[in-house]
């Protein structure tokens, strides 16, 4: 979190402290406000909770799970996507939560499942899992079968599918099913959320205004009794339909994580637990892990800024798909959809049906099918990968393939440092040892590409620092670095 954002938060908290009528619980309808800052993202650690890199103290916080209030955070789990209202301390790494809210993305029966592809359908919603998905009551997707009842938390991608960060297999009888998503195909008292048919003729309608009904494009939460679900027609008779698109108050500071959708000009949309949230950026916005020109629908980002006119005016946009690998291919495994790299056995690239494929070779494959595309990659073909760590692999969100270069040992690695360096020569990035013995002083660079020299560089690097290294591979998993640069 940058300094400008921290001071904005402090200022807003101070202002609200003067104007607010005490700490609120749920805010009905209208805006979400009263505590100064909101974070929307995935819980990545417990012991309090860590969301978007900030550790929030939860002692004294009000915790709501599916609108039910609990006295502590014991029911929250790593992987749950939550919304946190509270404040952030100077330094941007710790804060105090006043309210934490969790609502699942979908809860209901699995109607189809492909464990090998990491996908399943739940109540008509396509759910994708990966190596970082957390599970409860089951070891992984391989332990699930069709008709199991699961609760899924995740984020919505640009196609309205759920990228699951948490999956719980329900062991007790579930009497109510739930689904969140976008209304489409409304006819009379029925509509669809992806392939689920919803009959809302007898439902309680919430937050649609007096006499209002769901309309195409609305972001809603539907609840219905399990006995009112018909698998043969994939239809749920709704007990309630709630409009989830609640606006944040102007002046509030927001950190929101999600997948870019509806990118147009200098704005895009993220789907938060409170519904679609527009993000705007301009020349003063700081980009981390990429540039504004590299933004594309389907990329995962975190946007930080103040609400102005109902949109987040971003101080900073961080690419969550910030790992970069540029290297020569050593071979492929079509069955596992993975790529091995020349002299880098520690790094394995994995693609899936959501990877954007770009073939720049003189004789392109002409196919967008992941398996066919992968099978066309030859030894020493030049690869450029953007992605994120997913267990032991790099899950590619973008893969560009070109003809072999004159120096197939030339590589680029951008990613988090694995461990604290023990001297001023070696780094380890993504399992690859980066040897800086031959790196000249001016090629040790700090943030914003400023030369800082060897000593200052290594004094600034610790585990999880992001470093961009370029050089030649001299042995398996050993790079002779020409240049190393700290990244924000």
QUIBEL-V771083 format. One record per residue. N is the residue number from 0. RES is the residue in one letter. SS is DSSP state (@ for helix, = for strand, . for the rest). Layout:
[[N:RES:SS] [N:RES:SS]]
//
This chain:
[[0:X:.] [1:X:.] [2:X:@] [3:X:@] [4:X:@] [5:X:@] [6:X:@] [7:X:@] [8:X:@] [9:X:@] [10:X:@] [11:X:@] [12:X:@] [13:X:@] [14:X:@] [15:X:@] [16:X:@] [17:X:@] [18:X:@] [19:X:.] [20:X:.] [21:X:.] [22:X:.] [23:X:.] [24:X:.] [25:X:.] [26:X:.] [27:X:.] [28:X:.] [29:X:.] [30:X:.] [31:X:=] [32:X:.] [33:X:.] [34:X:.] [35:X:.] [36:X:=] [37:X:=] [38:X:=] [39:X:=] [40:X:=] [41:X:=] [42:X:=] [43:X:=] [44:X:=] [45:X:=] [46:X:.] [47:X:.] [48:X:=] [49:X:=] [50:X:=] [51:X:.] [52:X:.] [53:X:=] [54:X:=] [55:X:=] [56:X:=] [57:X:.] [58:X:.] [59:X:.] [60:X:.] [61:X:=] [62:X:=] [63:X:=] [64:X:=] [65:X:.] [66:X:.] [67:X:=] [68:X:=] [69:X:=] [70:X:.] [71:X:.] [72:X:.] [73:X:.] [74:X:.] [75:X:.] [76:X:.] [77:X:.] [78:X:.] [79:X:.] [80:X:=] [81:X:=] [82:X:=] [83:X:=] [84:X:=] [85:X:=] [86:X:=] [87:X:=] [88:X:.] [89:X:.] [90:X:.] [91:X:.] [92:X:.] [93:X:=] [94:X:=] [95:X:=] [96:X:=] [97:X:=] [98:X:=] [99:X:=] [100:X:=] [101:X:=] [102:X:.] [103:X:.] [104:X:.] [105:X:=] [106:X:=] [107:X:=] [108:X:=] [109:X:=] [110:X:=] [111:X:=] [112:X:=] [113:X:=] [114:X:.] [115:X:.] [116:X:.] [117:X:.] [118:X:=] [119:X:=] [120:X:=] [121:X:=] [122:X:.] [123:X:.] [124:X:=] [125:X:=] [126:X:=] [127:X:=] [128:X:.] [129:X:.] [130:X:.] [131:X:.] [132:X:.] [133:X:=] [134:X:=] [135:X:=] [136:X:.] [137:X:.] [138:X:.] [139:X:.] [140:X:@] [141:X:@] [142:X:@] [143:X:.] [144:X:.] [145:X:.] [146:X:.] [147:X:.] [148:X:=] [149:X:=] [150:X:=] [151:X:=] [152:X:=] [153:X:=] [154:X:=] [155:X:=] [156:X:.] [157:X:.] [158:X:.] [159:X:.] [160:X:.] [161:X:=] [162:X:=] [163:X:=] [164:X:=] [165:X:=] [166:X:=] [167:X:=] [168:X:=] [169:X:.] [170:X:.] [171:X:.] [172:X:.] [173:X:.] [174:X:.] [175:X:=] [176:X:=] [177:X:=] [178:X:=] [179:X:=] [180:X:=] [181:X:=] [182:X:.] [183:X:=] [184:X:=] [185:X:=] [186:X:=] [187:X:.] [188:X:.] [189:X:=] [190:X:=] [191:X:=] [192:X:=] [193:X:.] [194:X:.] [195:X:=] [196:X:=] [197:X:=] [198:X:=] [199:X:.] [200:X:.] [201:X:.] [202:X:.] [203:X:=] [204:X:=] [205:X:=] [206:X:.] [207:X:.] [208:X:.] [209:X:.] [210:X:.] [211:X:.] [212:X:.] [213:X:.] [214:X:.] [215:X:.] [216:X:.] [217:X:.] [218:X:=] [219:X:=] [220:X:=] [221:X:=] [222:X:=] [223:X:=] [224:X:=] [225:X:@] [226:X:@] [227:X:@] [228:X:=] [229:X:=] [230:X:.] [231:X:.] [232:X:.] [233:X:.] [234:X:=] [235:X:=] [236:X:=] [237:X:.] [238:X:.] [239:X:=] [240:X:=] [241:X:=] [242:X:=] [243:X:.] [244:X:.] [245:X:.] [246:X:.] [247:X:=] [248:X:.] [249:X:.] [250:X:.] [251:X:.] [252:X:=] [253:X:=] [254:X:=] [255:X:=] [256:X:=] [257:X:=] [258:X:=] [259:X:.] [260:X:=] [261:X:=] [262:X:=] [263:X:=] [264:X:.] [265:X:.] [266:X:=] [267:X:=] [268:X:=] [269:X:=] [270:X:=] [271:X:=] [272:X:.] [273:X:.] [274:X:=] [275:X:=] [276:X:=] [277:X:=] [278:X:=] [279:X:=] [280:X:.] [281:X:.] [282:X:.] [283:X:.] [284:X:.] [285:X:=] [286:X:=] [287:X:=] [288:X:.] [289:X:.] [290:X:.] [291:X:@] [292:X:@] [293:X:@] [294:X:.] [295:X:.] [296:X:.] [297:X:.] [298:X:.] [299:X:=] [300:X:=] [301:X:=] [302:X:=] [303:X:=] [304:X:=] [305:X:=] [306:X:=] [307:X:=] [308:X:.] [309:X:.] [310:X:=] [311:X:=] [312:X:=] [313:X:=] [314:X:=] [315:X:=] [316:X:=] [317:X:=] [318:X:=] [319:X:.] [320:X:.] [321:X:.] [322:X:=] [323:X:=] [324:X:=] [325:X:=] [326:X:=] [327:X:=] [328:X:=] [329:X:=] [330:X:=] [331:X:=] [332:X:=] [333:X:.] [334:X:.] [335:X:.] [336:X:.] [337:X:=] [338:X:=] [339:X:=] [340:X:=] [341:X:.] [342:X:.] [343:X:=] [344:X:=] [345:X:=] [346:X:=] [347:X:=] [348:X:=] [349:X:=] [350:X:.] [351:X:.] [352:X:.] [353:X:.] [354:X:.] [355:X:=] [356:X:=] [357:X:=] [358:X:=] [359:X:.] [360:X:.] [361:X:.] [362:X:.] [363:X:.] [364:X:.] [365:X:.] [366:X:.] [367:X:.] [368:X:.] [369:X:@] [370:X:@] [371:X:@] [372:X:@] [373:X:@] [374:X:@] [375:X:.] [376:X:.] [377:X:.] [378:X:.] [379:X:.] [380:X:.] [381:X:=] [382:X:=] [383:X:=] [384:X:=] [385:X:=] [386:X:=] [387:X:=] [388:X:=] [389:X:=] [390:X:.] [391:X:.] [392:X:=] [393:X:=] [394:X:=] [395:X:=] [396:X:=] [397:X:=] [398:X:=] [399:X:=] [400:X:=] [401:X:=] [402:X:.] [403:X:.] [404:X:.] [405:X:.] [406:X:.] [407:X:.] [408:X:.] [409:X:=] [410:X:=] [411:X:=] [412:X:=] [413:X:=] [414:X:=] [415:X:=] [416:X:=] [417:X:.] [418:X:.] [419:X:.] [420:X:.] [421:X:.] [422:X:.] [423:X:.] [424:X:.] [425:X:=] [426:X:=] [427:X:=] [428:X:=] [429:X:.] [430:X:.] [431:X:=] [432:X:=] [433:X:=] [434:X:=] [435:X:.] [436:X:.] [437:X:.] [438:X:.] [439:X:.] [440:X:@] [441:X:@] [442:X:@] [443:X:=] [444:X:=] [445:X:.] [446:X:@] [447:X:@] [448:X:@] [449:X:.] [450:X:=] [451:X:.] [452:X:@] [453:X:@] [454:X:@] [455:X:@] [456:X:@] [457:X:@] [458:X:@] [459:X:@] [460:X:.] [461:X:.] [462:X:.] [463:X:.] [464:X:.] [465:X:=] [466:X:=] [467:X:=] [468:X:=] [469:X:=] [470:X:=] [471:X:=] [472:X:=] [473:X:=] [474:X:=] [475:X:.] [476:X:.] [477:X:=] [478:X:=] [479:X:=] [480:X:=] [481:X:=] [482:X:=] [483:X:=] [484:X:=] [485:X:=] [486:X:=] [487:X:.]]
//
